Amino acid sequence: MNSNPTIAPDWKWGTPEGSREFDRLNDRSLNLREIIQWLEEAETLSLSMQACREKQTPTKSAPKA
């Protein structure tokens, strides 16, 4: 369904500049449905990590006067 050509493997993708370029190329190949799906999965992961952090940290009770 994607009309964009596949990206050939290259050693330059291992450098910081190449990695950013690779990400931009990949991002341009996504259609709207894939972008929305990625955003929903990222939100789910973020909420899951937040819930895990809240569960691990002990709740502080209000100081008694």
Secondary structure by P-SEA (a helix, b strand, c coil): cccccccccccccccaaaaaaaaaaaaaaccaaaaaaaaaaaaaaaaaaaaaaaaabbbbccccc
